[in-house]
Amino acid sequence: MHDEDYIIPPNCRFFNSDVRNLNSFLTHEDKFDFIVLDPPWWNKYIRRVKAVNEKSGYRMLDNESLKGIPLENHVHDRTIVAIWCTNSPSHIDAIEQQLCAKWNLKLVGSWYWIKITKHGSPVCAFNETNKKQPYERLFIAVSTDSSIKDIPSEKYIFSVPCAIHSNKPPLLELFTDFFPERPKCLELFARNVYPNFTSIGTEVLKLQNTRLFQLSSKHEVQ
């Protein structure tokens, strides 16, 4: 596609489109066991970078735009929703006070992804004023009608971050005890695709490009 090669896993589907067009791809009958969101939260720094170099930024969404996503149409009483969030108090408040209510969800967990070096140390110091932190938040929510129990209210995930910006660790295996053998999964604002996932976003194939993989030959992706 566009003279580029991509690795596409089995049993997946993807839509290279704005998530706000969700109703164009999914019907009310499309319910999912697991939903992951990695929203492009409004960020003043990225806005400034984009003003200088259009290719360095990406299209951010404010809280009202996120609330407009009809996620509630695709949740059933056993759905688990994982929402990546920055450490901004306004973004945390948006999830806790606005988005979950709009999407008919209740929060059951506040997890942390701790970014470490290959030697096991945090990539930077904790809690330095006005500086990036070595962790990101992951909120776990379920339907307001859910009877799911035993999801940890707090959990720490440690991994070495990818050199590619905004590439998060995969999460499905952390929840396999709660799902059927082949769960139906949805990822919004996706930057790659996984088996058994429906992935939607304007960069949905970004991390599937063969140039990012070490391949012994081109035939391995045919």
C-alpha positions as a Markdown table, in Angstrom:
| # | Residue | x | y | z |
|---|---|---|---|---|
| 1 | Met | 0.0 | 0.0 | 0.0 |
| 2 | His | 1.5 | 3.3 | -1.1 |
| 3 | Asp | 4.7 | 1.3 | -2.0 |
| 4 | Glu | 5.0 | 0.2 | 1.7 |
| 5 | Asp | 4.8 | -3.3 | 3.1 |
| 6 | Tyr | 2.9 | -4.2 | 6.3 |
| 7 | Ile | 2.6 | -7.2 | 8.5 |
| 8 | Ile | -1.0 | -8.1 | 9.1 |
| 9 | Pro | -1.8 | -10.8 | 11.8 |
| 10 | Pro | -4.6 | -13.3 | 11.3 |
| 11 | Asn | -8.1 | -12.9 | 12.4 |
| 12 | Cys | -8.1 | -9.1 | 12.6 |
| 13 | Arg | -9.8 | -6.2 | 10.9 |
| 14 | Phe | -8.8 | -2.6 | 10.9 |
| 15 | Phe | -10.0 | 0.8 | 9.7 |
| 16 | Asn | -7.6 | 3.6 | 8.9 |
| 17 | Ser | -10.0 | 6.4 | 9.9 |
| 18 | Asp | -10.9 | 8.9 | 12.5 |
| 19 | Val | -12.4 | 7.3 | 15.6 |
| 20 | Arg | -15.1 | 9.8 | 15.6 |
| 21 | Asn | -16.5 | 8.0 | 12.5 |
| 22 | Leu | -17.1 | 4.9 | 14.7 |
| 23 | Asn | -20.7 | 4.5 | 13.6 |
| 24 | Ser | -19.5 | 4.1 | 10.0 |
| 25 | Phe | -17.7 | 0.8 | 10.8 |
| 26 | Leu | -19.6 | -0.7 | 13.8 |
| 27 | Thr | -23.3 | -1.3 | 14.4 |
| 28 | His | -25.1 | -1.5 | 17.7 |
| 29 | Glu | -24.8 | -5.3 | 17.5 |
| 30 | Asp | -21.0 | -5.1 | 17.6 |
| 31 | Lys | -20.2 | -5.8 | 21.3 |
| 32 | Phe | -16.7 | -6.5 | 22.6 |
| 33 | Asp | -15.2 | -8.4 | 25.5 |
| 34 | Phe | -12.2 | -6.1 | 25.7 |
| 35 | Ile | -11.8 | -2.5 | 24.6 |
| 36 | Val | -8.5 | -0.5 | 24.7 |
| 37 | Leu | -8.3 | 3.3 | 24.2 |
| 38 | Asp | -5.1 | 5.4 | 23.9 |
| 39 | Pro | -6.6 | 8.8 | 23.3 |
| 40 | Pro | -4.5 | 11.6 | 21.8 |
| 41 | Trp | -5.1 | 13.8 | 24.9 |
| 42 | Trp | -5.0 | 17.6 | 24.4 |
| 43 | Asn | -1.4 | 18.6 | 25.0 |
| 44 | Lys | 0.0 | 22.2 | 24.8 |
| 45 | Tyr | 3.5 | 21.0 | 24.1 |
| 46 | Ile | 2.5 | 18.9 | 21.2 |
| 47 | Arg | 0.3 | 21.7 | 19.9 |
| 48 | Arg | 3.4 | 24.0 | 19.9 |
| 49 | Val | 5.5 | 21.4 | 18.1 |
| 50 | Lys | 2.8 | 20.9 | 15.5 |
| 51 | Ala | 2.7 | 24.6 | 14.8 |
| 52 | Val | 6.4 | 24.5 | 13.9 |
| 53 | Asn | 6.4 | 21.1 | 12.1 |
| 54 | Glu | 3.1 | 19.6 | 11.0 |
| 55 | Lys | 4.6 | 16.1 | 10.8 |
| 56 | Ser | 5.8 | 16.2 | 14.4 |
| 57 | Gly | 2.4 | 16.5 | 16.0 |
| 58 | Tyr | -0.9 | 14.6 | 15.7 |
| 59 | Arg | -4.5 | 15.5 | 15.9 |
| 60 | Met | -5.5 | 15.9 | 19.5 |
| 61 | Leu | -9.0 | 15.6 | 20.9 |
| 62 | Asp | -10.4 | 17.6 | 23.8 |
| 63 | Asn | -12.7 | 16.1 | 26.4 |
| 64 | Glu | -15.9 | 17.0 | 24.7 |
| 65 | Ser | -14.8 | 15.3 | 21.5 |
| 66 | Leu | -13.9 | 12.1 | 23.5 |
| 67 | Lys | -17.3 | 12.1 | 25.1 |
| 68 | Gly | -18.8 | 12.2 | 21.6 |
| 69 | Ile | -17.4 | 8.7 | 20.9 |
| 70 | Pro | -20.4 | 6.3 | 21.3 |
| 71 | Leu | -18.5 | 3.6 | 23.2 |
| 72 | Glu | -21.5 | 2.7 | 25.3 |
| 73 | Asn | -23.0 | 1.1 | 22.2 |
| 74 | His | -20.3 | -1.6 | 22.2 |
| 75 | Val | -20.2 | -2.6 | 25.8 |
| 76 | His | -21.9 | -5.6 | 27.3 |
| 77 | Asp | -22.1 | -6.7 | 31.0 |
| 78 | Arg | -18.8 | -8.6 | 30.8 |
| 79 | Thr | -16.8 | -6.0 | 28.9 |
| 80 | Ile | -13.5 | -4.8 | 30.3 |
| 81 | Val | -12.3 | -1.3 | 29.2 |
| 82 | Ala | -8.7 | -0.1 | 29.5 |
| 83 | Ile | -8.0 | 3.6 | 29.1 |
| 84 | Trp | -4.5 | 4.9 | 28.8 |
| 85 | Cys | -4.1 | 8.3 | 30.4 |
| 86 | Thr | -1.5 | 11.0 | 30.9 |
| 87 | Asn | -0.5 | 12.2 | 34.4 |
| 88 | Ser | -2.4 | 15.5 | 33.8 |
| 89 | Pro | -4.9 | 16.1 | 36.6 |
| 90 | Ser | -7.4 | 17.4 | 34.0 |
| 91 | His | -7.2 | 14.3 | 32.0 |
| 92 | Ile | -7.6 | 12.1 | 35.0 |
| 93 | Asp | -10.6 | 14.1 | 36.1 |
| 94 | Ala | -12.1 | 13.7 | 32.6 |
| 95 | Ile | -12.0 | 9.9 | 32.9 |
| 96 | Glu | -13.3 | 9.8 | 36.5 |
| 97 | Gln | -16.0 | 12.5 | 36.2 |
| 98 | Gln | -17.1 | 12.6 | 32.6 |
| 99 | Leu | -16.1 | 9.8 | 30.2 |
| 100 | Cys | -17.0 | 6.9 | 32.3 |
| 101 | Ala | -20.4 | 8.3 | 33.1 |
| 102 | Lys | -21.1 | 9.0 | 29.4 |
| 103 | Trp | -20.0 | 5.5 | 28.4 |
| 104 | Asn | -22.0 | 3.8 | 31.2 |
| 105 | Leu | -18.9 | 2.5 | 32.9 |
| 106 | Lys | -17.6 | 2.3 | 36.4 |
| 107 | Leu | -14.0 | 2.5 | 37.4 |
| 108 | Val | -12.6 | -0.6 | 39.1 |
| 109 | Gly | -8.8 | -0.1 | 38.8 |
| 110 | Ser | -6.1 | 2.5 | 38.5 |
| 111 | Trp | -2.9 | 0.8 | 37.2 |
| 112 | Tyr | 0.5 | 2.1 | 36.4 |
| 113 | Trp | 2.9 | 1.3 | 33.6 |
| 114 | Ile | 6.4 | 1.8 | 35.0 |
| 115 | Lys | 9.0 | 2.5 | 32.2 |
| 116 | Ile | 12.4 | 1.0 | 33.0 |
| 117 | Thr | 15.7 | 0.6 | 31.3 |
| 118 | Lys | 17.1 | -2.7 | 30.2 |
| 119 | His | 19.0 | -2.8 | 33.6 |
| 120 | Gly | 15.7 | -2.5 | 35.5 |
| 121 | Ser | 16.0 | 1.2 | 36.7 |
| 122 | Pro | 13.3 | 3.8 | 36.0 |
| 123 | Val | 14.0 | 5.7 | 32.8 |
| 124 | Cys | 13.9 | 9.0 | 34.8 |
| 125 | Ala | 13.4 | 10.2 | 38.3 |
| 126 | Phe | 10.0 | 10.1 | 40.0 |
| 127 | Asn | 7.9 | 13.2 | 40.8 |
| 128 | Glu | 10.3 | 15.9 | 39.6 |
| 129 | Thr | 8.4 | 19.2 | 39.2 |
| 130 | Asn | 7.4 | 20.1 | 35.6 |
| 131 | Lys | 9.2 | 17.1 | 34.1 |
| 132 | Lys | 8.1 | 13.9 | 32.5 |
| 133 | Gln | 7.4 | 11.0 | 34.9 |
| 134 | Pro | 8.6 | 7.4 | 34.4 |
| 135 | Tyr | 5.1 | 6.0 | 34.5 |
| 136 | Glu | 1.7 | 6.3 | 32.8 |
| 137 | Arg | -1.7 | 5.6 | 34.2 |
| 138 | Leu | -4.1 | 2.9 | 32.9 |
| 139 | Phe | -7.6 | 3.1 | 34.1 |
| 140 | Ile | -9.7 | -0.1 | 34.2 |
| 141 | Ala | -13.5 | 0.1 | 33.9 |
| 142 | Val | -16.4 | -2.2 | 33.4 |
| 143 | Ser | -20.1 | -1.8 | 32.6 |
| 144 | Thr | -22.2 | -0.2 | 35.3 |
| 145 | Asp | -24.3 | -3.5 | 35.1 |
| 146 | Ser | -21.2 | -5.7 | 35.4 |
| 147 | Ser | -20.9 | -8.5 | 37.9 |
| 148 | Ile | -17.1 | -9.0 | 37.2 |
| 149 | Lys | -15.1 | -9.3 | 40.4 |
| 150 | Asp | -11.5 | -9.8 | 41.3 |
| 151 | Ile | -10.0 | -7.2 | 38.9 |
| 152 | Pro | -7.1 | -5.7 | 40.9 |
| 153 | Ser | -7.8 | -2.1 | 42.0 |
| 154 | Glu | -4.1 | -1.4 | 41.6 |
| 155 | Lys | -1.4 | -3.1 | 39.6 |
| 156 | Tyr | 2.1 | -2.2 | 38.4 |
| 157 | Ile | 3.3 | -3.2 | 34.9 |
| 158 | Phe | 7.1 | -2.9 | 34.4 |
| 159 | Ser | 8.6 | -2.9 | 30.9 |
| 160 | Val | 11.2 | -1.3 | 28.7 |
| 161 | Pro | 9.4 | 1.3 | 26.5 |
| 162 | Cys | 9.7 | 1.1 | 22.8 |
| 163 | Ala | 11.8 | 3.7 | 21.1 |
| 164 | Ile | 8.8 | 4.6 | 18.9 |
| 165 | His | 6.7 | 7.3 | 20.5 |
| 166 | Ser | 3.4 | 6.3 | 22.2 |
| 167 | Asn | 3.8 | 2.6 | 21.6 |
| 168 | Lys | 2.2 | 1.0 | 24.7 |
| 169 | Pro | 2.7 | -2.6 | 25.9 |
| 170 | Pro | 0.0 | -5.1 | 24.9 |
| 171 | Leu | -2.6 | -5.8 | 27.6 |
| 172 | Leu | -4.8 | -8.7 | 26.5 |
| 173 | Glu | -2.9 | -11.4 | 28.4 |
| 174 | Leu | -3.4 | -9.6 | 31.7 |
| 175 | Phe | -7.1 | -10.2 | 31.4 |
| 176 | Thr | -7.4 | -13.7 | 29.9 |
| 177 | Asp | -9.0 | -15.2 | 33.0 |
| 178 | Phe | -12.0 | -13.0 | 32.4 |
| 179 | Phe | -12.6 | -13.7 | 28.7 |
| 180 | Pro | -13.7 | -16.5 | 26.5 |
| 181 | Glu | -11.1 | -18.5 | 24.6 |
| 182 | Arg | -11.3 | -16.2 | 21.6 |
| 183 | Pro | -12.4 | -12.8 | 22.9 |
| 184 | Lys | -13.7 | -10.0 | 20.6 |
| 185 | Cys | -11.5 | -7.0 | 21.1 |
| 186 | Leu | -11.6 | -3.4 | 20.0 |
| 187 | Glu | -8.8 | -0.8 | 20.1 |
| 188 | Leu | -9.5 | 2.8 | 19.4 |
| 189 | Phe | -6.7 | 5.3 | 18.4 |
| 190 | Ala | -4.7 | 2.2 | 17.4 |
| 191 | Arg | -1.2 | 2.4 | 16.0 |
| 192 | Asn | -0.9 | -1.4 | 15.3 |
| 193 | Val | -3.1 | -4.4 | 14.9 |
| 194 | Tyr | -3.4 | -7.7 | 16.9 |
| 195 | Pro | -5.1 | -11.0 | 16.3 |
| 196 | Asn | -8.8 | -11.0 | 17.3 |
| 197 | Phe | -8.9 | -7.2 | 17.4 |
| 198 | Thr | -10.9 | -4.6 | 15.5 |
| 199 | Ser | -8.5 | -1.7 | 15.3 |
| 200 | Ile | -9.5 | 1.9 | 14.4 |
| 201 | Gly | -7.4 | 5.0 | 14.1 |
| 202 | Thr | -5.7 | 7.4 | 11.6 |
| 203 | Glu | -2.3 | 5.6 | 12.3 |
| 204 | Val | -3.7 | 2.1 | 12.5 |
| 205 | Leu | -0.8 | 0.5 | 10.5 |
| 206 | Lys | 2.0 | 2.8 | 11.7 |
| 207 | Leu | 3.7 | 0.1 | 13.8 |
| 208 | Gln | 3.0 | -2.7 | 11.3 |
| 209 | Asn | 5.4 | -1.3 | 8.6 |
| 210 | Thr | 8.0 | -3.9 | 7.7 |
| 211 | Arg | 10.7 | -1.3 | 8.0 |
| 212 | Leu | 10.3 | -1.6 | 11.8 |
| 213 | Phe | 11.0 | -5.3 | 11.9 |
| 214 | Gln | 14.2 | -7.2 | 11.4 |
| 215 | Leu | 13.3 | -9.7 | 8.7 |
| 216 | Ser | 15.6 | -12.3 | 7.2 |
| 217 | Ser | 13.9 | -11.9 | 3.8 |
| 218 | Lys | 11.0 | -10.1 | 2.2 |
| 219 | His | 9.3 | -13.4 | 1.7 |
| 220 | Glu | 8.5 | -13.6 | 5.4 |
| 221 | Val | 5.8 | -11.0 | 5.1 |
| 222 | Gln | 4.1 | -12.4 | 2.0 |
